[in-house]
Amino acid sequence: MLRPSTQRYSVTRPLYSEDAFEDEHAKVYRKHKTFLHHVIQYFTCTSERAKNTAISLLPIIGWMKTYSFKEWLLNDILSGVSTGLVAVLQGLAFSLLASIPTWYGLYAAFFPVIMYFFLGTSRHISVGSFPVLSLMVGAVVTRLVPDEGLPANITAFEGLTKEEQRVLVSASLTFLVGLFQLGMGLLQVGFIVMYLSDTLISGFTTAAAVHILISQLKFVLGLTVPGFSGPLSIIYTLESVFTQITSTNIHDLVTSIVVMVMVLGVKEINDRFKSKLKVPIPIEIIMTVIACGVSYAFNFSENHGVDVVGKIPNTFESPIAPSLQVFQMAAVDAFPIAIVGFAVAFAVAKVYSVKHDYVIDGNQELIAFGASNIFGGAFKSLAASTALSRSAVQESTGGKTQVAGLLSAIIVLVVILGIGFLLEPLPKSVLGAVVIVNLKGMLMQVVTVPYLWKKDRPDCIVWVGTCLAAIFLGLDIGLAVGLGLELLTVVFRFKTEADGRKTPKFALVSFSVFLNLLQIYEPEGVKIFRIPSPIFFANIDFFRDKLKDVGFNPLRILRKRNKAVKKMKKLLKKGELTLTSVQSEDESNMEDLDKPTDYSDLPIQVNWNAELPANIQVPPVNIHSLVLDFSVVSFLDISALKGLKAAIKEFIRINVDVYIVGCDPYIIEKLRNCKFFDDEIKTSIFFLTIHDAMLFINESHPPKTVSEKVMKTFGDCTSLICSFKD
């Protein structure tokens, strides 16, 4: 690194007015398409477009063509069996949250999965019930069909028992949620999830976990607690629990404590030794089997008054038409359920798509979940999304595609039609204990509050405000409050942070989400981008996507390089790759494909832009430096900070230097406070101006002469000093 104090530069150029500059450098105007042109283009049909549309609407066509039965089928079978067993248990448990008979939770693990198999773009998420969604459905169910008192005045309720009325409400609500999701997908509004920041989702799911925990106390303690809905429902529930605490069923309590202790302990072992365990120990399944056996042997239901799952029909019930009156009464509740269900599923799907290097389509995911919930609602299923724990099982046990999801649905089918009777003596307290144990991850999110308070107080206010509002006012109102707080924090950041640095105030605050990243200068091997707005939760993903305009996806390049290095090491060990010259390069010992490339045990220097041996293909990287112009970036929030750090590391790990210029000292100080800098990202990447950065880049990478460029053309062929045996 050159010391800035030893470097000097001077600039000599004509004095320009705007008119003089435009006269000398003619501005290139881009022809903008009219609205009519966009409409005509949208409705124009060609054979290629029809083919792409079919593949887009039926993603199964795309990935089934490349399905490797030899390499993937066994993994998918093992993953499907493991996921199916977990889905059965979670389906039974989460149905308690919706206040409907337990076996309808099994339907959520079957019908939506079948539809998602054909329409979904994620290959790894496990579709089915999700505790937060089940709780939101349960709030509507208990409001329209309360435990005590008369149900709502709905014509379709005539002649139905209370359980059947609740199932009708749940199914109709699920159908309506599907209609909302399908409509949003067809209208291409999948971008709506970007308005839900990580902070908001964290606060919301933590509040939901508190609601779920309180709702399961009646099963753990063996009490009869009426369902409450609306603002302060959690207070009324706690009041009812504590007034009956002396009536606790000791058998339910002891059973729940034993199950929770065992499951938590074994889950800790699974996490600690996950690198050594090929398949996590299915402790929930084991404890369920033991609990069923003990309950049956000692006849808990008859002798000790323990509430059990009871009769599980060994057949599917007939489909039903949704109630339009339920639609009218639950429309306001259905929309946030649709948004939350999609946001959670999309977030989980995005994690696995990045990890396994494939693309998911937000709009197609909306269509897939919309169709899944419509199909499931017609067959009395619960609203479907995904659960992180269940998806983790599907991915960690080797699942490669949604074939694993289909096989998990077959396992659920076997349980429904064949062996469901074995689960009839299962105490509901065991299901409640399983639900509570699975809340650990969501409840532990509360530890982020002190961090947010120290590093980003507006984000902390969003987290705390969303969480408290959702706890005391209800999940639907809490979500609306969170969105309002998010909007206010954006306004607050624009105003106060502009005032604090004595920069001009905005007369009108712009809520534009999309960044207009303009390429303003392109010397050889360098890309310069100007970011003309703050970077925050709503545009960080778009910012990272636009960085790919350099001509490649850095994360994909990194993974291909790591795979290529691993393949070269295997060839060297087998003796199929011989060296004619040796030069060692030891950078890292990490094996993860997303980590810096590990050149240890590879005694050659690899030129990634040259021809590689053994037909190994890695796309070339045609730049060595990327400059980000932050001169008008007034603030970053926590979500943007995390995204920026990940993006910079992706470029650094493929040997592309990243420089940030014109950054406000306030932002640099915030980056320091939030531990942004580490062994890979250093403070030396910041420069005062683009000119400073470009002079440093030219010192580090001097422009090549014509003769050097000619020599490079021939030299690339021999840069990798090795040969491949035929």
N, C-alpha and C positions, 0 to 999 in steps of 0.2 A: 504494500500500500504506500503510495507516494504521500509525503508529508505536505499538506496544503500550504504550510508557511514557506516552503521552498519554491513554490510555483507562482508565476506571475503571468498575466495576459493583458493585452491591450487590444482594443477594437477600433478599427478605422473604417468608416462607411459613410455614405452620403446622409445628409439630414433629410428625413422623409416626413412629409405630411401624408395624410390618408390619400389625398388625390394623387400626389406624386408616386406613392407606392403602387396604387392601382394602375396608373399609367404604365409603369415599368414592368409590373408583374400582373398580367391580366388574370382576373379571377375566373375560375372554371365553374360554370353553373351546371348543376345536375338537373336533368329534366325530371320533374316530379310527375308521377302518374296521377291521373284524375280519379275521382271516386267512381265514375262510370267505367273507367278502364279496370279498376279493381273488381267491380261487380261482374263485368264481362269475363275477366280472367277466372273468377271464382266459379262461374257456372259453365265454363268451357270444358268439355269432356274429350279426352284423348285416350287411346288404349293404354298408354303408359300411366296416365293419371288414374285410370280406372284400376289398373293393377296395383298401384301404390296405395290407393284408397282401400282396396280389399285387404291388403297386407296390414294397413294401419288399423282397420276396424277388427281384423282377425289376426292378431299378432302370432297366434299359434302356427299360422302358415309359414311365417318367417323362421321361427326357431326350430320347428319340427323338421324342416329340410336339412338342418345341420345337426340333428340329434344323433349322438354317437351311442348306439345301443350297447356296444362292447364296453365302453369306458364309463358310461353314465347310468345305465339301467340299474345295476346292482346298488349303486349309491342312492339312487332315487327310491328303490324299494326299501332299503334300510331306513332312510330318512322318513319315508311315508308311514311306515309302521310306527316309528317312534313318535312322530308328530300326531298321528291318529290317536294314539293312546292318551297323549297330553290333551288333545282337542276334546276327547270324550269327557275327561275329568273337568276341564275348564268350562265346557258347555253346560254341564250339570251345575257347576258352582256359580257361574255368572248369571244363570237363569234366576237364581235367588234374588239377584239385584233388581231384576225386572218384575219381581212379584208375580211370576207365572209358574205353572208346574215345571218341574226340573227337566223333563224329557224334551221340552221344546227347545232347550238350549242345544240339544244334539242336532236338531234340524239346522241350526245356524252353522254347524260344522260340516254340513252335507250340501244343502241346496246352493248356497252362495259360492261354495268352492267349485262346483261343477260349472257354473256360468263363468267364473273368473278364469278357469282353465282355458277357455276359448278366447276371452276378451282382454285379459290382463297383460300388462307389459313387464311386470316384475316376475322374475323367475324364482324368487326365494321367500317372499312373504307368505305366511300362513293365514289364509282368510278364515274368518269366523267371528265369534263373539269377542267383545272387548269390554272390560269392566266399566269404563267411564260411559260408554255408549249404553250399556245395559242399565246403568244407574239412571241415565237421562230418560230412557224409555220407561223405567220403573216409576219415575216421578209423574209422568203423564198417565200411566196406568192407574196409580193410586189416586190421582186427582179425579179421573173419570169414573173409576170403580173403587171407592174407598172401602177400607176394612169395616168401618162402622157407618151406618146411614145408607141412604138410597144412592144408586148410581146416577150418572148423568142421564138426561132425557133423550135417549137415542133409540129410534124405532127398532134397529137391528138387535137390541138387547132382549126383546120380548121372547120369552120361552127359554132363555139361556140361564145356566147357573152362573154364579159369580166367577168361577174359574174360566168358564167359556167366554164370559163378557171380557175378562181381562185379556184372554188370548186374542179375541177379536180386536181389541184396542191395540195390542202390541203388533199384530200382523198388519193392521191398517196403517199404523204409524210407520212401520218398516217399509211398507209399499210406498207411502208418501215420501219418505226419505229417499228412496230409490228414484222416484219421479224427479225430485229436486236435483239429485246428483246427475241423472241422465240429462236433464234439461241444461244444466250448467256445462256438461261435457259437450253437448251438441252446439251450444253457443260459444264454445272455445274460451271459457273463462277459468281455466285451470290455474291461471296466474293469481287467483284470489288468495291462495295460501301464502303468498309472499307478504301479505299484510299481517300474518300471524307470526310474530317474532319468536325466537327461541325463548326469550324471557317470558313472554305472555303464555306460551304453551306450558312452560315449566310451572309457572304460578297456577295456571288453570288445572293442570293434571295433579298438582299437589293438593289443591282444594278438593278435587274429585276423590283423591285417595282418602282424605279425611272423611268425606261423606260415606264412602264405601266401608271404611273401618267402623264407623258408627252404626251403619245399617246391618253389619254382620254380628253386632253384639248380641242381638236377640237369639241368633242361632248358637253362638258360642256359650251363652248362659242358659239356653233352653227356656226363654221367656216368650210371652205373647205380647208383642208390641205392635200397635196399629201403625199403618203407613201414613206418613205426613208428607205434604208437598208444599211448595211455595216458599216465600221468605221466612227465615227463622225456623224452618222445618227441622234443622239439625238440633236446635235447642229443645223443641218439643219432644223429639225422639230421645234425647238424653234424659229429659225429665221423666219420661215414661219408663226408661230403663232403670233409673235409680230409685224410683218409687216401688219397683218390683224386685229390687236386688236381693231381698231376703228369700225370694221364691226360686232362686237359681237352682237348676238341675245339676247336681254335683257330678253326675256321670257325663253330661255334655261338657261341663267345664274341664274335667280331668282329661277327657278324650281330646278336646281341642288343644289343651296345653301340651300334651304328649306329642300330638301331630305337629304343632308349630315348632317345638324344640327340635324334633328329629329332622323335619324338613329344612329348617334354617341351618342346622348343623351340617347336613349333607350338602346343601347348596354351597355353603362356604368351602367345603372340601372340593366340590366340583370346580369352583372358581379358582381355588389355589392350585389345583393340579390339572387344570384344563389342557395344558400342553402334553401331559402324559396320558390322559384318559381319552381314548378314541371316541367313546360315547359317554356323555354325562350319566351319572347314576340316576335312574328314574325314581327318585325317592317318593315323589307324590303318588305315583302308581303303586309302589310297594306299600306305602302306608294306607292307601285306599283298600287294597286287597286285604291287608291285615285287619283294618277297621271293619270291613264287611264280614270277615270271618268271625271276629270277636262278637260283633253285634248279633250275628245269626246264632252263634253258639249260646250266648247268654240271653237271647231274646230281649234285647234292649227296649224294643218298642212296647212290648206287652208288660214286661216285668218292671221297667224303670222309667216309663213314660218318655222315652227319647224319641224325638221326631225324626223319622227316617224318610228316605226318598220315596219309598212306596212303589206301587204298581207302575211299571213302565210298559206301555203297549208295545207289542212285538209287530207292529205294522205302521205304515204311514197313514196319517189322516187325510181325508179328502181336501182338495184345495178349496179356498173360500174367496168370495168377492170382497174387496175392502169396503168399509162403510164410509159413504160420503159425509155423513154427519161427523164422524171421527176426524175426517180430513179438515172440516171447518173448525172444529174445536182444538185441533192439535197442530194447525199449520204454523203457528208462531213457534212452537216447540220443535217442529220437524226440521226447520231450516238450520238452526245451530247444531242439531244432531248430525245433519248431512255434512256441514262444514267440518265439525270436529272429527267425524269418522274418516272423512277424506284426508284431512290434514295429518292425522296420526298415521294412516296407512301410507301416505305419500312420503312422509318423513322417514319411516322405516324402510320403505322401498328404495328411497334415494341412497340410504346408507349402504345397502347391499349392491345397488347398481354401480356405485363408485368403487366398492371393494372388488367386484368381479368384472368391472370394465364392460358394461353394456348400458344402453340408453333406455330410460323410461319416459313415457309421454304423459304429462299431467292431465291433459284433456282426455286421452284414451283411458287413463285410470278412473276418471270421473264416470265415463261411459261404462266401464267394466263394473265398478261398484254400484252404479245406478241400476244396471241390468241385474246384477246379483241380488240386490235388495228387493227389486220388484219381483223377481222370480222367487226369492225366499219368502217375501211377505205373502205371496199367494198361497204358500204352503205352511203358513203359520210360524215362520222362522223369526228369530230375533234379528235386529239390525246388525249388519256385519261390517267389520273393519278388519283390523289385525291386532294381535297382541305381541309385544316385543319379545316376551319370554318364549312364546310358541314359535315365532319366526326364528328366534335364535336356535331353538331345537332343530328346526327344519334345515337351517343352514349349517350348523355345527356338526350334524350327523352325516353330512356329505351330500345333501340335496343339491342337484344341479339345475333342475327346471321345475315347472309346475306339475310334471308327472308325479313328483313326490306329493304335491298337494292333492292330486286326484287319488292317489293310493291312500292318503290319510282319510279322504272321504269314504273310500271303500271300507276301511277299518271301522269308521263310524257306522256305516251301513250294516256291517256284520253285528255290531253291538245292538243296534236298533232292532234288527230282524231276528237275531239269533240268541245272543247271550246277555241281553239287557236285564233279564230277570235276576242275574247274579248281583246286580247293583241295588236291588230293591231294599236290602237291609242296611244300606249305607246311611249312617247318621248325618243329618244336615249340618251338625256341628263340625264334622270333618270337612265338608265343603266350605263352610264359613272359615275354618282355620286355613284351608288352602288359599282362599281368596285373600285373607289378611297377610299371609306370608308373601304372596305375589305383589303386595303393595310396597314392599321394602324400598325398591328402587325409586318409586314416585315420592314416597315420604322423605327419603334422604335428600331430595332436591332442596330442602329447606336450608341446607348448609351453604348454599350459594348466596343467601341473603347478606351475610356479613361481607363477603367478597364484593358483591354488587354495591353495597353501601360505601365501601372504601374507594372503589374504582369508577363507578358510574351510577350516581344517585338517581338520575331520571329512569334508568332501567330498573333500579331497585324499587322505585315508586310503582312502576308498572307491575312488577312481580308481586309486591305486597298488596297493592290495591286490587289486582285481579284475584289473588288468592283469598283475601278477606271477603271481597264482594261475592265470590262464588261460594264460599263457605256459608255465609249468613243470609245471602239473598237468593241463592239457588244458582245452579250451573249456567242456565241460559242467561240470566241477568248478569252474572259474573263475567261471562264472555263479552257481553256488550259493554260492560264497564271497562274491561281490559282494552278493548279496541278504542274506546274513547280516550283512555289514559295514554295509549300509544300515540294517538293523533295529537294530543296536547303536548306530549314530550317533544315531538318533532317541532311544533311551533315554539316551544320553550327553548329548544336548542338553537334554532335559527336566530331568535331574538337575543337571548342572554349572551350566547357565545360570540355573536357579532358585536354586541355592545361592549363586551369585555375586552375586545381587541381594537376597539375604536374604528371599526370598519363600517361602511355605509349600511344603514338599516334597510331592511327590505320593506318596501311599501306594501307589497302583497306577497305573502308567503306562498311559495309554490309547493305543491304536493306531488310533483312529477316523480314517478318512480324510476323511469328508465334513464340511464346515463347515455349521453351522446358522446361517446369516446371517439374523438377525432384524431386521426393520424396526421400529425402536422409536419413531420420531417422524417425522411427515411434514408440516412446514409447507409453505406454497405455494412451489413451485419448488425444493424441497430434498428430497433423499433421504438418510437416515442409516442406515448399516448397522453392525451390531456383529459383529465376528469373534471368536468365543469359543474360539479354539484357535490354536496356532502355524500358520504357513503354510510348507509345505515341498513337496518334489517330488511327493508323493503326492496333495496336494489343491489345488495351484495352478491346475490346469485347471478343477476344480470351482468354485473361488473366482471365476475369471474368468467362467464361465458364469452363476453366481449374480448377478454384477454386472449382467447383462442384465435382471434383474428390475425395473430402473428403468423398463422399458417399451420399450426399444429396444436394438439392437445398435450400439454407437458406431462400430465399424469399418465396418459397412455404411452407416451414415449418412454417414461421412466420404467413402467412395467415391462414393456417389450425389451428394454435393455437388460433389466434384471433377469428376465427369462432367458435372454440370449447368453448372458454370462453363466447362468446355471447350466445351460446346454453345453457351452464350451468346456466347462469344468468336467462334465460327464464324459465328453469326447476325449479330453486329455487323460482321464483315468483309464478309459478303455483302450487308449493308444491309437485312436482313430484320428487324432489331431496332433501333428508333430510341429515342433518349433525349429526355425532356422536361426533365430536370434532371440535373446531373452532380455526383457526389461520388466522389473517387478513394480507393482503399484498396489499399495495396501491402504485402503481408505476406510473400510468398515467391515465389521463382522456380522451385521444384521442381515437376516434372511427375508424379512417381509418385503414383498414387492413394492410397497409404497415407501420404503426406506431408501437411504442413499445406496447406490450400487456397491456391492461387495466385490472388490477386485482381489481379495486375498485368495491365495492358492491358484491364481490365474497369472502366470509369469509372463504376460505380454501386455503391451499397451495397445488399447483398442481405439481405432479411429472410427467413430460411429458413422461418419459420412462416407466411408469407403466400402468396398465390397467385402462382405463377411463370409467366412467359410461355412460349409455344410448347408448351404442355401438358407442361412439365417437371414431373416428380413427385419430390419429396424428402420423406420422412416428417418430421413436425415433432418437435422436441425440447422436451418440456414441463417441463424442469428447467434451472436455471442453476447449481446447486451439488450436489456429492456429498460427503458426510462419511463417512469410514471410521473407525470406533471401534477403535483398536488397543490398548485398555487391558489386554486379557488376552493379547495376542500376545507370547509369550515369546521367539520366535526366528524368523528367516528363513534359509533356506539359499540357495545360489546360484541354483538353479532358480526358487525363489519370487521372488527379487529380480528376475530377468530378466522373469518373468511380470507382477509388480506394476508394473514400469516400463513395460512395453508397454501394460498396461491403463490406467494413468493417462494416458499420452500419447494414447491413443485418445479419452478424454473431453476432454482439454484441446484437442485439435485440432478438436473440434466446439463449442468455446466453452462447455464445462461445467467450471466450476472444481472442483477436487478438493482436499479438506482431510483431513488425517490427525490424529486427536486421541488423546491419552493414550498416545503412543508412548514406549516405554522409551528412555532416553538411550543404552543399549547398542546398540539397533537403529539409531538415528540415526547413531551413530558408525560402525557397520558400513556403512551406506548411503554415508556420505562416503568411506570407504576403498575401496569398490567402484565409485566413480565413478557413483553413482546420479543425482546432480544434474547438470543441464546447462542449456542456454538455455530449455528448456521446463519442466522440473521443478526448482523452487527450494526452498530450505529454508524459505521463508516459508509453505509450505502446512501446516506443522506447528503445532498449537495444544495447549495443556495439557489443556483440557477441551472437551467438546461445547458448554458454555455460552459459552466464549470464542469458539469458531468461529462459533456462531450469532449472537452480537453483531456480529462482524465481517461476516458475510454480510448481516445486516440493514442495516449501514451501507453496504455495497456495492450491495445490491439492496433498497431500502426497500419494504416491503409496499405494494401499490397500494390506493388507496381505491376505493370503489364507483364513483365517477364516472370514475376512471382506467381501471377495468376495462371500463366501457361504451365509453369513447373508444377503447380498444385494439381492441375488436371491429370498430369501423368503420375504425380506422387501419390495420389489417393489410392491408386491400385496396389501400392506396396506398403501402405501405412500399417496394416495389420500383418505383422511379421510371423506368419504361420502358414501351414499348408494342410490340406485335408486329404486323407487317404481314400482312394476309391474302394 
